[in-house]
Amino acid sequence: MGTIEQSIIPGLPDDLALRCISKLSHGYHGKLECVSKDWRDLVRCEAYSCYKARNGWSESWLFAHSNNQLVAYDPDADRWHPLPRNEAIQDGWDHSGFACVCVSSCLLVIGGCYVSSFPREEPFVVTNVVMRFDPFKKEWKMVAGMRTPRTRFACAAVSGKVYVAGGFNLTQSS
C-alpha cells in the first residue's frame, strides 16, 4: 500500500500554507502543535525557524527569571510562557548570578553560581557553563562554556557574538 502525502493545509499549496503558519506568533505554537503530528514536527524543525528568521518574522520575546523559573513574554500574543525545566540544574540547587542574552533566536543562560539548599554540600559553586534554549525545539542544550567560571558579570551580544566582562570567580574578581 502506498503512502498518501498530505498537504499542510488542505486546499492550499504548501509554500503558501507555510507562509501563513510562519507569520503566527511563536506564542501560538502550542496550539499549532495540537492540530496534528505533521504541524508539530513543522513548527519544531530547524528549517521552519530558519525560514522565519530569513523572512524577518522572528519574535522579540522578553525573557525573565522569577522564583527560580525562566519565563518568556510574547508581546504579539500578550502571553507569558514558562520555559521547560533545564535538566542540567539539579534539584536542591538554585541558579543565580547568571546572565542571559539572545543570539540567533535562542536564549543563552551563561555562568552564574549554584547555591545549595543541602547543609552538607558546598554553599555555592561558580560555573562556566553556557546553556542554550531553542524556543522552536523547546529544548535546552549545553554549548561551549566560558574560559573562566564567573558570576555576577556583564554580558552583551553584538553581531552574533557574546562578550562577557567582569564578575567574580571563587578566588578573585575577573
Disulfide bonds with the S-S distance in Angstrom:
none
